[in-house]
Amino acid sequence: MMRESYDFSAAKPNPYARRLKKQLTIRIDESSLDYFRALSQELGIPYQTLINLYLGDCARSGRRPSLEWRSAG
């Protein structure tokens, strides 16, 4: 049964919360961001969460990007 109110005045912050995620600034091209924003709308989750889930999946599976460098000229 839920109470009418709860007293959190003596609550302590989670000491492990900072270890869970780290805030950073990253530059993502507009088309990639549009893709994740549209997909997040479809799935009903925030786009930053979706990007984090995708990157985590890549890291766990050892997926590496396919890169081709073109010579100038």
A tleap script that builds the chain and sets N, CA, C and O, in Angstrom:
source leaprc.protein.ff14SB
mol = sequence {
  NMET MET ARG GLU SER TYR ASP PHE SER ALA
  ALA LYS PRO ASN PRO TYR ALA ARG ARG LEU
  LYS LYS GLN LEU THR ILE ARG ILE ASP GLU
  SER SER LEU ASP TYR PHE ARG ALA LEU SER
  GLN GLU LEU GLY ILE PRO TYR GLN THR LEU
  ILE ASN LEU TYR LEU GLY ASP CYS ALA ARG
  SER GLY ARG ARG PRO SER LEU GLU TRP ARG
  SER ALA CGLY
}
set mol.1.N position { 0.845 -1.173 0.000 }
set mol.1.CA position { 0.000 0.000 0.000 }
set mol.1.C position { 0.901 1.250 0.000 }
set mol.1.O position { 1.880 1.322 0.742 }
set mol.2.N position { 0.555 2.209 -0.831 }
set mol.2.CA position { 1.342 3.441 -0.896 }
set mol.2.C position { 0.850 4.435 0.146 }
set mol.2.O position { -0.346 4.539 0.420 }
set mol.3.N position { 1.779 5.142 0.703 }
set mol.3.CA position { 1.449 6.186 1.673 }
set mol.3.C position { 1.051 7.458 0.935 }
set mol.3.O position { 1.297 7.596 -0.263 }
set mol.4.N position { 0.448 8.359 1.644 }
set mol.4.CA position { 0.097 9.670 1.079 }
set mol.4.C position { 1.355 10.465 0.756 }
set mol.4.O position { 1.414 11.152 -0.264 }
set mol.5.N position { 2.358 10.372 1.622 }
set mol.5.CA position { 3.613 11.086 1.386 }
set mol.5.C position { 4.759 10.313 2.027 }
set mol.5.O position { 4.556 9.476 2.906 }
set mol.6.N position { 5.951 10.612 1.569 }
set mol.6.CA position { 7.159 9.970 2.073 }
set mol.6.C position { 8.145 11.047 2.490 }
set mol.6.O position { 8.196 12.118 1.885 }
set mol.7.N position { 8.926 10.764 3.521 }
set mol.7.CA position { 9.914 11.718 4.017 }
set mol.7.C position { 11.300 11.293 3.530 }
set mol.7.O position { 11.853 10.297 3.996 }
set mol.8.N position { 11.853 12.058 2.591 }
set mol.8.CA position { 13.175 11.780 2.048 }
set mol.8.C position { 14.238 12.724 2.620 }
set mol.8.O position { 15.334 12.816 2.067 }
set mol.9.N position { 13.937 13.414 3.701 }
set mol.9.CA position { 14.873 14.404 4.253 }
set mol.9.C position { 16.174 13.757 4.734 }
set mol.9.O position { 17.212 14.418 4.739 }
set mol.10.N position { 16.146 12.505 5.132 }
set mol.10.CA position { 17.363 11.830 5.601 }
set mol.10.C position { 17.984 10.942 4.519 }
set mol.10.O position { 18.938 10.212 4.788 }
set mol.11.N position { 17.450 11.003 3.310 }
set mol.11.CA position { 17.952 10.151 2.223 }
set mol.11.C position { 19.346 10.595 1.797 }
set mol.11.O position { 19.690 11.776 1.846 }
set mol.12.N position { 20.125 9.625 1.383 }
set mol.12.CA position { 21.477 9.908 0.904 }
set mol.12.C position { 21.526 9.626 -0.599 }
set mol.12.O position { 20.872 8.698 -1.075 }
set mol.13.N position { 22.294 10.418 -1.347 }
set mol.13.CA position { 22.404 10.137 -2.780 }
set mol.13.C position { 23.112 8.809 -3.021 }
set mol.13.O position { 23.914 8.365 -2.200 }
set mol.14.N position { 22.812 8.187 -4.139 }
set mol.14.CA position { 23.439 6.922 -4.508 }
set mol.14.C position { 24.928 7.159 -4.733 }
set mol.14.O position { 25.289 7.930 -5.621 }
set mol.15.N position { 25.807 6.520 -3.956 }
set mol.15.CA position { 27.247 6.758 -4.103 }
set mol.15.C position { 27.817 6.180 -5.406 }
set mol.15.O position { 28.931 6.523 -5.803 }
set mol.16.N position { 27.064 5.315 -6.062 }
set mol.16.CA position { 27.541 4.684 -7.288 }
set mol.16.C position { 26.995 5.339 -8.551 }
set mol.16.O position { 27.371 4.957 -9.660 }
set mol.17.N position { 26.118 6.316 -8.395 }
set mol.17.CA position { 25.453 6.923 -9.547 }
set mol.17.C position { 26.444 7.532 -10.537 }
set mol.17.O position { 26.242 7.414 -11.746 }
set mol.18.N position { 27.502 8.174 -10.066 }
set mol.18.CA position { 28.465 8.800 -10.971 }
set mol.18.C position { 29.237 7.767 -11.784 }
set mol.18.O position { 29.721 8.072 -12.874 }
set mol.19.N position { 29.354 6.557 -11.267 }
set mol.19.CA position { 30.082 5.513 -11.979 }
set mol.19.C position { 29.248 4.898 -13.106 }
set mol.19.O position { 29.793 4.276 -14.018 }
set mol.20.N position { 27.939 5.071 -13.042 }
set mol.20.CA position { 27.068 4.431 -14.010 }
set mol.20.C position { 27.179 5.056 -15.391 }
set mol.20.O position { 27.252 4.341 -16.391 }
set mol.21.N position { 27.191 6.375 -15.456 }
set mol.21.CA position { 27.275 7.077 -16.739 }
set mol.21.C position { 28.153 8.297 -16.577 }
set mol.21.O position { 28.295 8.847 -15.484 }
set mol.22.N position { 28.737 8.708 -17.684 }
set mol.22.CA position { 29.591 9.889 -17.668 }
set mol.22.C position { 29.085 10.851 -18.733 }
set mol.22.O position { 28.877 10.470 -19.885 }
set mol.23.N position { 28.892 12.099 -18.331 }
set mol.23.CA position { 28.436 13.112 -19.273 }
set mol.23.C position { 29.612 13.588 -20.117 }
set mol.23.O position { 30.703 13.825 -19.599 }
set mol.24.N position { 29.381 13.727 -21.426 }
set mol.24.CA position { 30.423 14.220 -22.303 }
set mol.24.C position { 29.797 14.982 -23.463 }
set mol.24.O position { 28.590 14.918 -23.693 }
set mol.25.N position { 30.632 15.690 -24.174 }
set mol.25.CA position { 30.197 16.406 -25.367 }
set mol.25.C position { 30.744 15.656 -26.565 }
set mol.25.O position { 31.928 15.326 -26.622 }
set mol.26.N position { 29.870 15.393 -27.521 }
set mol.26.CA position { 30.275 14.663 -28.719 }
set mol.26.C position { 29.618 15.329 -29.926 }
set mol.26.O position { 28.471 15.771 -29.854 }
set mol.27.N position { 30.340 15.395 -31.014 }
set mol.27.CA position { 29.803 15.981 -32.239 }
set mol.27.C position { 29.292 14.856 -33.127 }
set mol.27.O position { 30.044 13.955 -33.498 }
set mol.28.N position { 28.008 14.916 -33.464 }
set mol.28.CA position { 27.365 13.919 -34.315 }
set mol.28.C position { 26.752 14.646 -35.498 }
set mol.28.O position { 26.085 15.667 -35.332 }
set mol.29.N position { 26.979 14.116 -36.699 }
set mol.29.CA position { 26.436 14.799 -37.870 }
set mol.29.C position { 24.908 14.792 -37.818 }
set mol.29.O position { 24.292 13.913 -37.216 }
set mol.30.N position { 24.322 15.789 -38.459 }
set mol.30.CA position { 22.884 16.026 -38.377 }
set mol.30.C position { 22.061 14.838 -38.880 }
set mol.30.O position { 21.025 14.518 -38.297 }
set mol.31.N position { 22.508 14.182 -39.951 }
set mol.31.CA position { 21.731 13.060 -40.492 }
set mol.31.C position { 21.709 11.880 -39.517 }
set mol.31.O position { 20.688 11.204 -39.398 }
set mol.32.N position { 22.813 11.626 -38.824 }
set mol.32.CA position { 22.838 10.544 -37.834 }
set mol.32.C position { 21.939 10.885 -36.653 }
set mol.32.O position { 21.214 10.028 -36.150 }
set mol.33.N position { 21.988 12.127 -36.219 }
set mol.33.CA position { 21.156 12.560 -35.109 }
set mol.33.C position { 19.674 12.479 -35.495 }
set mol.33.O position { 18.848 12.041 -34.695 }
set mol.34.N position { 19.341 12.899 -36.715 }
set mol.34.CA position { 17.957 12.806 -37.191 }
set mol.34.C position { 17.476 11.359 -37.184 }
set mol.34.O position { 16.340 11.076 -36.804 }
set mol.35.N position { 18.357 10.439 -37.611 }
set mol.35.CA position { 18.008 9.019 -37.628 }
set mol.35.C position { 17.656 8.528 -36.222 }
set mol.35.O position { 16.619 7.895 -36.028 }
set mol.36.N position { 18.513 8.817 -35.248 }
set mol.36.CA position { 18.269 8.342 -33.882 }
set mol.36.C position { 17.080 9.044 -33.246 }
set mol.36.O position { 16.360 8.435 -32.455 }
set mol.37.N position { 16.861 10.307 -33.572 }
set mol.37.CA position { 15.685 11.013 -33.029 }
set mol.37.C position { 14.394 10.411 -33.574 }
set mol.37.O position { 13.434 10.212 -32.830 }
set mol.38.N position { 14.373 10.120 -34.878 }
set mol.38.CA position { 13.176 9.519 -35.480 }
set mol.38.C position { 12.936 8.126 -34.907 }
set mol.38.O position { 11.802 7.777 -34.580 }
set mol.39.N position { 13.983 7.339 -34.784 }
set mol.39.CA position { 13.859 6.000 -34.231 }
set mol.39.C position { 13.406 6.051 -32.771 }
set mol.39.O position { 12.625 5.207 -32.332 }
set mol.40.N position { 13.892 7.033 -32.026 }
set mol.40.CA position { 13.501 7.145 -30.626 }
set mol.40.C position { 12.014 7.492 -30.501 }
set mol.40.O position { 11.339 7.026 -29.583 }
set mol.41.N position { 11.506 8.312 -31.428 }
set mol.41.CA position { 10.071 8.627 -31.435 }
set mol.41.C position { 9.257 7.355 -31.691 }
set mol.41.O position { 8.238 7.113 -31.043 }
set mol.42.N position { 9.723 6.555 -32.641 }
set mol.42.CA position { 9.044 5.310 -32.996 }
set mol.42.C position { 9.027 4.327 -31.827 }
set mol.42.O position { 8.024 3.657 -31.580 }
set mol.43.N position { 10.153 4.250 -31.112 }
set mol.43.CA position { 10.285 3.287 -30.017 }
set mol.43.C position { 9.798 3.828 -28.674 }
set mol.43.O position { 9.560 3.063 -27.739 }
set mol.44.N position { 9.652 5.149 -28.582 }
set mol.44.CA position { 9.169 5.750 -27.339 }
set mol.44.C position { 10.209 5.843 -26.246 }
set mol.44.O position { 9.870 5.805 -25.063 }
set mol.45.N position { 11.485 5.965 -26.626 }
set mol.45.CA position { 12.543 6.155 -25.634 }
set mol.45.C position { 13.375 7.365 -26.042 }
set mol.45.O position { 13.440 7.683 -27.229 }
set mol.46.N position { 14.008 8.047 -25.100 }
set mol.46.CA position { 14.825 9.217 -25.442 }
set mol.46.C position { 15.969 8.852 -26.396 }
set mol.46.O position { 16.563 7.779 -26.292 }
set mol.47.N position { 16.263 9.764 -27.323 }
set mol.47.CA position { 17.289 9.467 -28.337 }
set mol.47.C position { 18.665 9.260 -27.718 }
set mol.47.O position { 19.444 8.455 -28.228 }
set mol.48.N position { 18.987 9.964 -26.633 }
set mol.48.CA position { 20.294 9.766 -25.999 }
set mol.48.C position { 20.391 8.362 -25.397 }
set mol.48.O position { 21.450 7.737 -25.442 }
set mol.49.N position { 19.297 7.876 -24.842 }
set mol.49.CA position { 19.257 6.518 -24.309 }
set mol.49.C position { 19.434 5.514 -25.436 }
set mol.49.O position { 20.158 4.530 -25.287 }
set mol.50.N position { 18.773 5.758 -26.565 }
set mol.50.CA position { 18.888 4.875 -27.717 }
set mol.50.C position { 20.321 4.823 -28.243 }
set mol.50.O position { 20.833 3.745 -28.546 }
set mol.51.N position { 20.966 5.977 -28.353 }
set mol.51.CA position { 22.360 6.019 -28.810 }
set mol.51.C position { 23.247 5.256 -27.831 }
set mol.51.O position { 24.128 4.506 -28.250 }
set mol.52.N position { 23.020 5.441 -26.529 }
set mol.52.CA position { 23.806 4.731 -25.526 }
set mol.52.C position { 23.597 3.221 -25.629 }
set mol.52.O position { 24.554 2.454 -25.522 }
set mol.53.N position { 22.362 2.794 -25.833 }
set mol.53.CA position { 22.080 1.366 -25.985 }
set mol.53.C position { 22.786 0.803 -27.218 }
set mol.53.O position { 23.356 -0.287 -27.166 }
set mol.54.N position { 22.748 1.544 -28.321 }
set mol.54.CA position { 23.391 1.085 -29.550 }
set mol.54.C position { 24.909 0.986 -29.376 }
set mol.54.O position { 25.515 -0.014 -29.760 }
set mol.55.N position { 25.515 2.016 -28.802 }
set mol.55.CA position { 26.962 1.986 -28.587 }
set mol.55.C position { 27.357 0.875 -27.629 }
set mol.55.O position { 28.381 0.221 -27.825 }
set mol.56.N position { 26.554 0.658 -26.595 }
set mol.56.CA position { 26.819 -0.436 -25.668 }
set mol.56.C position { 26.743 -1.784 -26.348 }
set mol.56.O position { 27.556 -2.667 -26.073 }
set mol.57.N position { 25.765 -1.956 -27.244 }
set mol.57.CA position { 25.637 -3.199 -27.996 }
set mol.57.C position { 26.864 -3.408 -28.887 }
set mol.57.O position { 27.382 -4.521 -28.984 }
set mol.58.N position { 27.322 -2.341 -29.532 }
set mol.58.CA position { 28.528 -2.431 -30.369 }
set mol.58.C position { 29.729 -2.856 -29.530 }
set mol.58.O position { 30.507 -3.717 -29.941 }
set mol.59.N position { 29.878 -2.249 -28.352 }
set mol.59.CA position { 31.022 -2.551 -27.490 }
set mol.59.C position { 30.980 -3.997 -26.997 }
set mol.59.O position { 32.001 -4.685 -26.991 }
set mol.60.N position { 29.791 -4.459 -26.584 }
set mol.60.CA position { 29.670 -5.826 -26.066 }
set mol.60.C position { 29.923 -6.872 -27.152 }
set mol.60.O position { 30.508 -7.922 -26.885 }
set mol.61.N position { 29.483 -6.582 -28.370 }
set mol.61.CA position { 29.627 -7.562 -29.449 }
set mol.61.C position { 30.956 -7.426 -30.185 }
set mol.61.O position { 31.272 -8.244 -31.049 }
set mol.62.N position { 31.737 -6.399 -29.849 }
set mol.62.CA position { 33.024 -6.202 -30.499 }
set mol.62.C position { 32.902 -5.691 -31.927 }
set mol.62.O position { 33.837 -5.807 -32.719 }
set mol.63.N position { 31.745 -5.126 -32.250 }
set mol.63.CA position { 31.511 -4.601 -33.598 }
set mol.63.C position { 32.428 -3.416 -33.847 }
set mol.63.O position { 32.577 -2.536 -32.998 }
set mol.64.N position { 33.040 -3.409 -35.024 }
set mol.64.CA position { 33.958 -2.319 -35.384 }
set mol.64.C position { 33.440 -1.642 -36.638 }
set mol.64.O position { 32.847 -2.299 -37.493 }
set mol.65.N position { 33.651 -0.346 -36.761 }
set mol.65.CA position { 33.182 0.340 -37.965 }
set mol.65.C position { 33.994 -0.071 -39.188 }
set mol.65.O position { 35.175 -0.403 -39.088 }
set mol.66.N position { 33.347 -0.042 -40.320 }
set mol.66.CA position { 34.021 -0.312 -41.583 }
set mol.66.C position { 34.466 1.032 -42.154 }
set mol.66.O position { 33.639 1.861 -42.534 }
set mol.67.N position { 35.764 1.234 -42.210 }
set mol.67.CA position { 36.297 2.525 -42.648 }
set mol.67.C position { 37.094 2.354 -43.927 }
set mol.67.O position { 37.888 1.423 -44.068 }
set mol.68.N position { 36.870 3.257 -44.843 }
set mol.68.CA position { 37.656 3.300 -46.065 }
set mol.68.C position { 38.177 4.729 -46.241 }
set mol.68.O position { 37.392 5.675 -46.312 }
set mol.69.N position { 39.467 4.876 -46.309 }
set mol.69.CA position { 40.067 6.190 -46.489 }
set mol.69.C position { 40.331 6.410 -47.979 }
set mol.69.O position { 40.996 5.609 -48.636 }
set mol.70.N position { 39.815 7.468 -48.470 }
set mol.70.CA position { 40.022 7.802 -49.870 }
set mol.70.C position { 41.190 8.762 -49.987 }
set mol.70.O position { 41.319 9.697 -49.197 }
set mol.71.N position { 42.026 8.530 -50.964 }
set mol.71.CA position { 43.162 9.434 -51.155 }
set mol.71.C position { 42.671 10.715 -51.835 }
set mol.71.O position { 41.810 10.685 -52.715 }
set mol.72.N position { 43.240 11.826 -51.405 }
set mol.72.CA position { 42.889 13.117 -52.012 }
set mol.72.C position { 43.563 13.204 -53.368 }
set mol.72.O position { 44.774 13.021 -53.490 }
set mol.73.N position { 42.777 13.482 -54.367 }
set mol.73.CA position { 43.407 13.658 -55.676 }
set mol.73.C position { 42.835 12.918 -56.752 }
set mol.73.O position { 43.307 13.011 -57.885 }
savepdb mol mol.pdb
quit
